[in-house]
Amino acid sequence: GSLVKIRIVSLALCGFMAGACAFATDDEVAQTDQDIVRGKNERRYPQVVAVHFMGFGGFTQCTGTYVAPRVVVTAAHCVRGDQIPGQIFVYHGRDYLTDRASLPNIPAPGEPSSWARAETAVANPSYDPGVNYPDIKVLFLDRELPFAPIPLLRREVTNSTREGKVVGWGGSLALTA
């Protein structure tokens, strides 16, 4: 199997989810024959991207959502304590394992690439890492992605809102303890 299965969908009570995350360093990944629980390949939401945070001791991979031209929203807790400055990348391709080998060297903006580099990353100023709240980080990319940003829900989410879609990246390899 591959480390990343393309976009997974499940039902939830919220209409927009920015940061379902997984943490892995290169030596913490193990093979498994089990598939993602109730997951399925989802191709209708190209705006759901993988965010690759490179640190001196490995990397963190999280889900992000392309919400405006050159803007991705992800979870603030995904940033590594040993984060390498300028080494946050957004992936929207189909072969993550092969394409990951090109990092940190990606084509310049305007050239074909499955990657974009985050030029700036800003967490919610009230973010508290002790409780991971409010767990939001905004990434400003060096290029637009080759599809339109996701249409956002423009009405209030209330207690009567019954269903929404949560879309994110998942792995077919298990993380070990």
N, C-alpha and C positions, 0 to 999 in steps of 0.2 A: 504494500500500500504506500501511499504518499503521505507526507506530513500534513498536507492541507487538502481537504476536500472542498470543492467549490461551494460556497454559500449554502448555509443550512437554514431551514425555516421551521419554526414551531409557533404555536398559538400562545398568546399571553394577554394580560389585561392592558398593557400599555401599547400605544400606537407608534412609538419611536424608541429605539434602544441604541445607545451609542457605544457601549463599551463592554461587551461580553469578552472577557480576556482569558488568556492562558499564559503562564510563565514557563519558559524552558531555557535551559542553557544547553549547549551542544552535547554535554555528556549526561544529561538527565532524560534522554529520550529512549524509550524501549519499544520493541515491536509488540503488536497485539493483533489477534485475529478478529477481535470484536469490532463491530461497526459503531458509528455514532448512534446513540439511542434515539429512535424515532426521527432521525435526521434524513434529509433528502437533498440531492443536488438542486440548487435554485439558480436559475439563469435569468430570471426576470428582474433582478436587483443588482445590476453591475455596480451601483453606487455603494454597495457594501464591500469594503476593501480590507485588506490585511495591513496592519501597521507594524513595522519592524523597527524596534528600538535597539540599537547596538550599544553595548556596554563593554568595558574592558574585560569582564569575566564571562561574556556570553551575550545573549540577546533575549529580548522579550518580544513576543508576538501577540498582538491584540486585534480586535475588530475595530474598524472605524467606519464612519458614514460620510460620504461626500455630499455636503449640504448646500454648497454654493461654489461658484467657480473658484478653484484653487483653495478651497477650505474643507477640511475634514475634522469631524468631531470624534473624539475617542475618550477613554477613561484616563483620568489623571494618575491613577495608581499604577498604570503600565510603565511609567518612566522609571528606569533603573536608577539605583543609588550611585552606580558607577557609569552613568550615561556618558557616552563620548559626544562632545559638542558637534553639532552638524551631522549626526549620524542617525537621523530618524527618517525612515523611508515608508512610502505608501505603495502597496502592491495591488495591481488590478489584473494580473495575467492569469494564465491557466496552468502553468507548470512551475509552481513555487520552488520546488527542490532544485530544479535545473537553473531557474532564473536567480535564485539566491546566491549562486556562485559568483555572479557579476558584482555583488556589493563589495566595497562601497562605490565602485566606479560604474556610474550609469550614464547613458547618453545625455547630451545637453538638451535643454528644453527646445522643442521644435523637431527633434529627431525621434523616430519610433522607439518606444520603451514601454515596458510593463511596470516601470517604477517612476515615482516622483520623489523628490527630496523635500522634506519640511524645512523651509527657510527659517521659520519661527514657530515656536510651540509655547502656548500660553495656557496655564491652568486657571481655573476659577480662583479669584483672589481669596475666597473664603475656604478653599480646599484645606481639609485637615487630614493628613495622612494617617493619623491615629485611628480615625473612624472611617476613612475613605469617603468623606462627604464634604461638600458636593463634588462628586467624582467625575469632573468634566475637564477635558483639555482640548483646546482648539489648535489645529495645525494649519499653518499657512504654507501652501506648496509653491514650488518653483515653476509649476506649469499647470495648465488645466488638464483634466483627464479627458479621454476621448468619448465621453458620454455626458449627458445632462445630469446635474445634481438631482438628488432624490426630491420628489415633491413632498413637502412637509404638510402635516395635518394642520389645517388653518382654523380648526374649531376647538373649543374647550374639551378637554378630556374630563369626564365626570364619573360619578359612581355608576351611572347607567351605561357607560361605555363597556361593552361586553367582550369585544374581541379586537385584537390587533395582530400585527405580524412582528416577530422578532427574527431578524436575519443576522447571521454572523458566520465567521469562519470557524471550522472545527478541524480536529485532527484525527487521523486514523492510526496514530501512534500514541501510546499511553505515556504519561509522565510517571516517572518512578519517584519513590520517596527518598 
